[in-house]
Amino acid sequence: MSMDKTLYIELFQPFAQYRNPFTFYYAQSYPLPPKSTIVGMLQNAVDDWYGNRYGLKKWWDNLKISVHGGFESAFWNYQQLVKGNIQISEIENRILLVNQGLPLYNDGIKSQRTPVYQQELFNGHLYIFIRGDKKILNEVKKALDFSSKILCLGRSEDIIFIKKVKFVEDVERKTVRKSIWLTYPTYIKQRYKKDEREEVFPIKNEKYPVYSIPVKVIFKNSGRPIKNKAEFTKNTKRIVEFESVIYAGHDYVVYLKREADIEKFRINDEIFKIPVEFGWL
């Protein structure tokens, strides 16, 4: 669309944990941040957490994201996580946080805590392409260039350092016949739907792992999206949409069963290849 622009963000993240909700007895991390995590970071940057200014459709449906890069190392951490229903209660004339009727913090730690292995990622170099409405992207660029807050990607402690933010126009669209040589690992959608037609990404070397990643998260009360934090209640529902993606990592060469169209971006001395439709979340 003529109103759309493409914004490029390069960042460094010292540590991260993008929780895979489909792991129960241990907390696995996705190898790259999913779309929902990236959009949340952007909403935080421009103070539009609940889409009151631009609307939820522009944030979640019209904004397309392609993420590339990776982390230098990963290891498993043994932690005690609080599980249960955290509430504020009055105990012995003191206002305390309690979990299942027991104080969350006390002389002797009484609240239910469960030990669990958690995967941590370290030294991340991420390259994110965002395509969408130029009004939103102009504000995002301004917010990242002159940020008034410490931004995070994932948990609140997973801070990021922005290295470069710019609009990119040096893009070439071409058809490749046998393979796609990727500069960095990335996510590629398994399927793409347009109208009533569905296409499957024609990957030949089916050795890459497949993840179901969150691409859209909306909080609702009685079916209506909430507009601010004050509307959160026990009955607020977190509505999540997932997308099945191929994580093309390791040797970064995707062999094809048939030809496919790609977009080729040149950023300084590096080239990023994004499969048309399939490479944009």
ROLOKOL-892827 format. One record per residue (C-alpha): x, y, z; residue number from 1; residue in one letter. Coordinates in steps of 0.25 Angstrom, whole numbers, plus 5000, padded with zeros to 4 digits. Layout:
# ROLOKOL-892827
@x = X	y = Y	z = Z	resi = NUM	resn = A
...
***
This chain:
# ROLOKOL-892827
@x = 5000	y = 5000	z = 5000	resi = 1	resn = M
@x = 5005	y = 5014	z = 4997	resi = 2	resn = S
@x = 5002	y = 5018	z = 5011	resi = 3	resn = M
@x = 5012	y = 5007	z = 5017	resi = 4	resn = D
@x = 5026	y = 5009	z = 5020	resi = 5	resn = K
@x = 5037	y = 5000	z = 5025	resi = 6	resn = T
@x = 5044	y = 5003	z = 5038	resi = 7	resn = L
@x = 5057	y = 4996	z = 5041	resi = 8	resn = Y
@x = 5062	y = 4994	z = 5056	resi = 9	resn = I
@x = 5075	y = 4988	z = 5060	resi = 10	resn = E
@x = 5077	y = 4986	z = 5075	resi = 11	resn = L
@x = 5085	y = 4978	z = 5086	resi = 12	resn = F
@x = 5079	y = 4971	z = 5097	resi = 13	resn = Q
@x = 5088	y = 4966	z = 5108	resi = 14	resn = P
@x = 5079	y = 4955	z = 5113	resi = 15	resn = F
@x = 5064	y = 4950	z = 5110	resi = 16	resn = A
@x = 5054	y = 4940	z = 5112	resi = 17	resn = Q
@x = 5042	y = 4939	z = 5102	resi = 18	resn = Y
@x = 5034	y = 4929	z = 5110	resi = 19	resn = R
@x = 5028	y = 4918	z = 5101	resi = 20	resn = N
@x = 5014	y = 4915	z = 5108	resi = 21	resn = P
@x = 5014	y = 4901	z = 5103	resi = 22	resn = F
@x = 5025	y = 4896	z = 5112	resi = 23	resn = T
@x = 5020	y = 4893	z = 5126	resi = 24	resn = F
@x = 5030	y = 4886	z = 5134	resi = 25	resn = Y
@x = 5041	y = 4895	z = 5130	resi = 26	resn = Y
@x = 5041	y = 4909	z = 5124	resi = 27	resn = A
@x = 5046	y = 4908	z = 5110	resi = 28	resn = Q
@x = 5049	y = 4921	z = 5102	resi = 29	resn = S
@x = 5046	y = 4924	z = 5088	resi = 30	resn = Y
@x = 5059	y = 4926	z = 5080	resi = 31	resn = P
@x = 5054	y = 4940	z = 5075	resi = 32	resn = L
@x = 5044	y = 4949	z = 5080	resi = 33	resn = P
@x = 5030	y = 4946	z = 5075	resi = 34	resn = P
@x = 5021	y = 4957	z = 5068	resi = 35	resn = K
@x = 5013	y = 4959	z = 5081	resi = 36	resn = S
@x = 5025	y = 4963	z = 5089	resi = 37	resn = T
@x = 5031	y = 4972	z = 5078	resi = 38	resn = I
@x = 5017	y = 4980	z = 5077	resi = 39	resn = V
@x = 5016	y = 4981	z = 5092	resi = 40	resn = G
@x = 5030	y = 4987	z = 5092	resi = 41	resn = M
@x = 5026	y = 4997	z = 5081	resi = 42	resn = L
@x = 5013	y = 5001	z = 5089	resi = 43	resn = Q
@x = 5020	y = 5003	z = 5101	resi = 44	resn = N
@x = 5030	y = 5012	z = 5094	resi = 45	resn = A
@x = 5019	y = 5021	z = 5089	resi = 46	resn = V
@x = 5010	y = 5020	z = 5101	resi = 47	resn = D
@x = 4998	y = 5013	z = 5094	resi = 48	resn = D
@x = 4997	y = 5000	z = 5101	resi = 49	resn = W
@x = 4983	y = 4998	z = 5098	resi = 50	resn = Y
@x = 4982	y = 5004	z = 5084	resi = 51	resn = G
@x = 4973	y = 5015	z = 5089	resi = 52	resn = N
@x = 4980	y = 5025	z = 5079	resi = 53	resn = R
@x = 4982	y = 5016	z = 5067	resi = 54	resn = Y
@x = 4973	y = 5005	z = 5069	resi = 55	resn = G
@x = 4976	y = 4990	z = 5071	resi = 56	resn = L
@x = 4974	y = 4987	z = 5057	resi = 57	resn = K
@x = 4985	y = 4995	z = 5052	resi = 58	resn = K
@x = 4994	y = 4990	z = 5063	resi = 59	resn = W
@x = 4991	y = 4975	z = 5061	resi = 60	resn = W
@x = 4986	y = 4973	z = 5048	resi = 61	resn = D
@x = 4992	y = 4984	z = 5039	resi = 62	resn = N
@x = 5006	y = 4984	z = 5045	resi = 63	resn = L
@x = 5015	y = 4973	z = 5039	resi = 64	resn = K
@x = 5028	y = 4969	z = 5045	resi = 65	resn = I
@x = 5040	y = 4961	z = 5041	resi = 66	resn = S
@x = 5050	y = 4958	z = 5052	resi = 67	resn = V
@x = 5064	y = 4953	z = 5049	resi = 68	resn = H
@x = 5077	y = 4950	z = 5058	resi = 69	resn = G
@x = 5080	y = 4942	z = 5070	resi = 70	resn = G
@x = 5087	y = 4940	z = 5083	resi = 71	resn = F
@x = 5101	y = 4936	z = 5086	resi = 72	resn = E
@x = 5098	y = 4926	z = 5097	resi = 73	resn = S
@x = 5087	y = 4920	z = 5105	resi = 74	resn = A
@x = 5087	y = 4912	z = 5118	resi = 75	resn = F
@x = 5077	y = 4907	z = 5128	resi = 76	resn = W
@x = 5074	y = 4914	z = 5141	resi = 77	resn = N
@x = 5068	y = 4907	z = 5153	resi = 78	resn = Y
@x = 5058	y = 4917	z = 5159	resi = 79	resn = Q
@x = 5046	y = 4917	z = 5169	resi = 80	resn = Q
@x = 5034	y = 4923	z = 5163	resi = 81	resn = L
@x = 5022	y = 4928	z = 5171	resi = 82	resn = V
@x = 5009	y = 4921	z = 5165	resi = 83	resn = K
@x = 4995	y = 4924	z = 5169	resi = 84	resn = G
@x = 4985	y = 4935	z = 5171	resi = 85	resn = N
@x = 4992	y = 4948	z = 5176	resi = 86	resn = I
@x = 4983	y = 4957	z = 5184	resi = 87	resn = Q
@x = 4984	y = 4969	z = 5194	resi = 88	resn = I
@x = 4979	y = 4965	z = 5208	resi = 89	resn = S
@x = 4979	y = 4970	z = 5222	resi = 90	resn = E
@x = 4986	y = 4961	z = 5232	resi = 91	resn = I
@x = 4988	y = 4965	z = 5246	resi = 92	resn = E
@x = 4985	y = 4980	z = 5243	resi = 93	resn = N
@x = 4995	y = 4980	z = 5231	resi = 94	resn = R
@x = 4992	y = 4981	z = 5217	resi = 95	resn = I
@x = 5000	y = 4969	z = 5210	resi = 96	resn = L
@x = 5001	y = 4962	z = 5197	resi = 97	resn = L
@x = 4996	y = 4948	z = 5199	resi = 98	resn = V
@x = 4996	y = 4936	z = 5190	resi = 99	resn = N
@x = 4985	y = 4925	z = 5193	resi = 100	resn = Q
@x = 4983	y = 4931	z = 5207	resi = 101	resn = G
@x = 4998	y = 4932	z = 5211	resi = 102	resn = L
@x = 5007	y = 4944	z = 5211	resi = 103	resn = P
@x = 5015	y = 4945	z = 5199	resi = 104	resn = L
@x = 5027	y = 4951	z = 5207	resi = 105	resn = Y
@x = 5029	y = 4948	z = 5221	resi = 106	resn = N
@x = 5040	y = 4944	z = 5231	resi = 107	resn = D
@x = 5038	y = 4930	z = 5227	resi = 108	resn = G
@x = 5035	y = 4929	z = 5212	resi = 109	resn = I
@x = 5021	y = 4922	z = 5213	resi = 110	resn = K
@x = 5015	y = 4925	z = 5200	resi = 111	resn = S
@x = 5014	y = 4914	z = 5190	resi = 112	resn = Q
@x = 5027	y = 4914	z = 5181	resi = 113	resn = R
@x = 5030	y = 4904	z = 5171	resi = 114	resn = T
@x = 5045	y = 4901	z = 5166	resi = 115	resn = P
@x = 5046	y = 4901	z = 5151	resi = 116	resn = V
@x = 5056	y = 4901	z = 5140	resi = 117	resn = Y
@x = 5056	y = 4913	z = 5132	resi = 118	resn = Q
@x = 5064	y = 4915	z = 5119	resi = 119	resn = Q
@x = 5071	y = 4929	z = 5118	resi = 120	resn = E
@x = 5077	y = 4935	z = 5105	resi = 121	resn = L
@x = 5089	y = 4944	z = 5106	resi = 122	resn = F
@x = 5096	y = 4954	z = 5097	resi = 123	resn = N
@x = 5085	y = 4956	z = 5086	resi = 124	resn = G
@x = 5087	y = 4963	z = 5073	resi = 125	resn = H
@x = 5073	y = 4966	z = 5067	resi = 126	resn = L
@x = 5069	y = 4972	z = 5053	resi = 127	resn = Y
@x = 5055	y = 4975	z = 5052	resi = 128	resn = I
@x = 5047	y = 4980	z = 5040	resi = 129	resn = F
@x = 5033	y = 4987	z = 5042	resi = 130	resn = I
@x = 5024	y = 4990	z = 5031	resi = 131	resn = R
@x = 5011	y = 4997	z = 5033	resi = 132	resn = G
@x = 5004	y = 5011	z = 5034	resi = 133	resn = D
@x = 5014	y = 5022	z = 5033	resi = 134	resn = K
@x = 5007	y = 5030	z = 5044	resi = 135	resn = K
@x = 5010	y = 5019	z = 5054	resi = 136	resn = I
@x = 5024	y = 5017	z = 5049	resi = 137	resn = L
@x = 5027	y = 5031	z = 5049	resi = 138	resn = N
@x = 5024	y = 5032	z = 5064	resi = 139	resn = E
@x = 5031	y = 5019	z = 5067	resi = 140	resn = V
@x = 5044	y = 5024	z = 5061	resi = 141	resn = K
@x = 5043	y = 5037	z = 5068	resi = 142	resn = K
@x = 5040	y = 5030	z = 5081	resi = 143	resn = A
@x = 5052	y = 5020	z = 5079	resi = 144	resn = L
@x = 5061	y = 5032	z = 5075	resi = 145	resn = D
@x = 5058	y = 5040	z = 5087	resi = 146	resn = F
@x = 5053	y = 5030	z = 5097	resi = 147	resn = S
@x = 5049	y = 5036	z = 5110	resi = 148	resn = S
@x = 5048	y = 5022	z = 5117	resi = 149	resn = K
@x = 5056	y = 5009	z = 5118	resi = 150	resn = I
@x = 5050	y = 4999	z = 5108	resi = 151	resn = L
@x = 5049	y = 4984	z = 5110	resi = 152	resn = C
@x = 5046	y = 4973	z = 5100	resi = 153	resn = L
@x = 5040	y = 4961	z = 5108	resi = 154	resn = G
@x = 5040	y = 4962	z = 5123	resi = 155	resn = R
@x = 5041	y = 4975	z = 5130	resi = 156	resn = S
@x = 5056	y = 4972	z = 5133	resi = 157	resn = E
@x = 5059	y = 4969	z = 5118	resi = 158	resn = D
@x = 5064	y = 4982	z = 5115	resi = 159	resn = I
@x = 5069	y = 4986	z = 5101	resi = 160	resn = I
@x = 5079	y = 4996	z = 5095	resi = 161	resn = F
@x = 5075	y = 5002	z = 5082	resi = 162	resn = I
@x = 5087	y = 5003	z = 5072	resi = 163	resn = K
@x = 5080	y = 5008	z = 5059	resi = 164	resn = K
@x = 5066	y = 5012	z = 5055	resi = 165	resn = V
@x = 5063	y = 5016	z = 5040	resi = 166	resn = K
@x = 5053	y = 5015	z = 5029	resi = 167	resn = F
@x = 5058	y = 5006	z = 5018	resi = 168	resn = V
@x = 5055	y = 5008	z = 5003	resi = 169	resn = E
@x = 5066	y = 5000	z = 4997	resi = 170	resn = D
@x = 5058	y = 4987	z = 4994	resi = 171	resn = V
@x = 5058	y = 4978	z = 4982	resi = 172	resn = E
@x = 5047	y = 4968	z = 4979	resi = 173	resn = R
@x = 5052	y = 4955	z = 4972	resi = 174	resn = K
@x = 5048	y = 4941	z = 4969	resi = 175	resn = T
@x = 5058	y = 4930	z = 4974	resi = 176	resn = V
@x = 5057	y = 4916	z = 4969	resi = 177	resn = R
@x = 5065	y = 4906	z = 4977	resi = 178	resn = K
@x = 5069	y = 4912	z = 4991	resi = 179	resn = S
@x = 5069	y = 4924	z = 5000	resi = 180	resn = I
@x = 5082	y = 4928	z = 5007	resi = 181	resn = W
@x = 5079	y = 4935	z = 5020	resi = 182	resn = L
@x = 5088	y = 4944	z = 5027	resi = 183	resn = T
@x = 5082	y = 4942	z = 5040	resi = 184	resn = Y
@x = 5072	y = 4932	z = 5046	resi = 185	resn = P
@x = 5058	y = 4936	z = 5045	resi = 186	resn = T
@x = 5043	y = 4932	z = 5046	resi = 187	resn = Y
@x = 5036	y = 4927	z = 5033	resi = 188	resn = I
@x = 5021	y = 4925	z = 5033	resi = 189	resn = K
@x = 5017	y = 4910	z = 5030	resi = 190	resn = Q
@x = 5004	y = 4915	z = 5023	resi = 191	resn = R
@x = 4999	y = 4928	z = 5017	resi = 192	resn = Y
@x = 4984	y = 4931	z = 5015	resi = 193	resn = K
@x = 4978	y = 4941	z = 5006	resi = 194	resn = K
@x = 4964	y = 4942	z = 5004	resi = 195	resn = D
@x = 4959	y = 4927	z = 5002	resi = 196	resn = E
@x = 4973	y = 4922	z = 4997	resi = 197	resn = R
@x = 4983	y = 4916	z = 5005	resi = 198	resn = E
@x = 4998	y = 4913	z = 5001	resi = 199	resn = E
@x = 5008	y = 4905	z = 5008	resi = 200	resn = V
@x = 5023	y = 4910	z = 5009	resi = 201	resn = F
@x = 5030	y = 4901	z = 4999	resi = 202	resn = P
@x = 5042	y = 4897	z = 5008	resi = 203	resn = I
@x = 5050	y = 4885	z = 5004	resi = 204	resn = K
@x = 5059	y = 4882	z = 5015	resi = 205	resn = N
@x = 5049	y = 4880	z = 5026	resi = 206	resn = E
@x = 5059	y = 4879	z = 5037	resi = 207	resn = K
@x = 5056	y = 4892	z = 5044	resi = 208	resn = Y
@x = 5048	y = 4893	z = 5057	resi = 209	resn = P
@x = 5034	y = 4898	z = 5057	resi = 210	resn = V
@x = 5028	y = 4907	z = 5067	resi = 211	resn = Y
@x = 5014	y = 4912	z = 5070	resi = 212	resn = S
@x = 5017	y = 4927	z = 5074	resi = 213	resn = I
@x = 5007	y = 4937	z = 5079	resi = 214	resn = P
@x = 5004	y = 4948	z = 5068	resi = 215	resn = V
@x = 4993	y = 4955	z = 5075	resi = 216	resn = K
@x = 4989	y = 4958	z = 5090	resi = 217	resn = V
@x = 4977	y = 4966	z = 5094	resi = 218	resn = I
@x = 4971	y = 4967	z = 5108	resi = 219	resn = F
@x = 4956	y = 4967	z = 5109	resi = 220	resn = K
@x = 4945	y = 4969	z = 5119	resi = 221	resn = N
@x = 4932	y = 4962	z = 5115	resi = 222	resn = S
@x = 4937	y = 4962	z = 5100	resi = 223	resn = G
@x = 4941	y = 4976	z = 5100	resi = 224	resn = R
@x = 4955	y = 4980	z = 5099	resi = 225	resn = P
@x = 4960	y = 4988	z = 5112	resi = 226	resn = I
@x = 4965	y = 5002	z = 5110	resi = 227	resn = K
@x = 4974	y = 5004	z = 5122	resi = 228	resn = N
@x = 4980	y = 4997	z = 5134	resi = 229	resn = K
@x = 4969	y = 5000	z = 5144	resi = 230	resn = A
@x = 4959	y = 4991	z = 5136	resi = 231	resn = E
@x = 4967	y = 4979	z = 5139	resi = 232	resn = F
@x = 4959	y = 4969	z = 5148	resi = 233	resn = T
@x = 4959	y = 4954	z = 5152	resi = 234	resn = K
@x = 4950	y = 4952	z = 5140	resi = 235	resn = N
@x = 4958	y = 4959	z = 5130	resi = 236	resn = T
@x = 4962	y = 4949	z = 5119	resi = 237	resn = K
@x = 4975	y = 4949	z = 5111	resi = 238	resn = R
@x = 4972	y = 4946	z = 5097	resi = 239	resn = I
@x = 4984	y = 4940	z = 5089	resi = 240	resn = V
@x = 4985	y = 4937	z = 5074	resi = 241	resn = E
@x = 4996	y = 4927	z = 5070	resi = 242	resn = F
@x = 5003	y = 4925	z = 5057	resi = 243	resn = E
@x = 5012	y = 4913	z = 5053	resi = 244	resn = S
@x = 5025	y = 4917	z = 5048	resi = 245	resn = V
@x = 5038	y = 4910	z = 5043	resi = 246	resn = I
@x = 5050	y = 4915	z = 5051	resi = 247	resn = Y
@x = 5061	y = 4915	z = 5040	resi = 248	resn = A
@x = 5073	y = 4915	z = 5048	resi = 249	resn = G
@x = 5086	y = 4907	z = 5049	resi = 250	resn = H
@x = 5092	y = 4907	z = 5035	resi = 251	resn = D
@x = 5082	y = 4917	z = 5030	resi = 252	resn = Y
@x = 5080	y = 4911	z = 5016	resi = 253	resn = V
@x = 5065	y = 4908	z = 5012	resi = 254	resn = V
@x = 5064	y = 4899	z = 5000	resi = 255	resn = Y
@x = 5051	y = 4900	z = 4992	resi = 256	resn = L
@x = 5042	y = 4890	z = 4985	resi = 257	resn = K
@x = 5038	y = 4901	z = 4975	resi = 258	resn = R
@x = 5041	y = 4915	z = 4972	resi = 259	resn = E
@x = 5037	y = 4926	z = 4983	resi = 260	resn = A
@x = 5037	y = 4941	z = 4983	resi = 261	resn = D
@x = 5046	y = 4949	z = 4993	resi = 262	resn = I
@x = 5049	y = 4963	z = 4997	resi = 263	resn = E
@x = 5064	y = 4967	z = 4998	resi = 264	resn = K
@x = 5068	y = 4978	z = 5007	resi = 265	resn = F
@x = 5082	y = 4984	z = 5007	resi = 266	resn = R
@x = 5086	y = 4990	z = 5021	resi = 267	resn = I
@x = 5100	y = 4995	z = 5020	resi = 268	resn = N
@x = 5108	y = 4983	z = 5016	resi = 269	resn = D
@x = 5098	y = 4972	z = 5020	resi = 270	resn = E
@x = 5086	y = 4966	z = 5012	resi = 271	resn = I
@x = 5073	y = 4962	z = 5018	resi = 272	resn = F
@x = 5064	y = 4953	z = 5010	resi = 273	resn = K
@x = 5049	y = 4952	z = 5014	resi = 274	resn = I
@x = 5040	y = 4942	z = 5007	resi = 275	resn = P
@x = 5028	y = 4950	z = 5002	resi = 276	resn = V
@x = 5016	y = 4947	z = 5010	resi = 277	resn = E
@x = 5022	y = 4936	z = 5018	resi = 278	resn = F
@x = 5034	y = 4944	z = 5024	resi = 279	resn = G
@x = 5024	y = 4955	z = 5030	resi = 280	resn = W
@x = 5017	y = 4952	z = 5043	resi = 281	resn = L
***
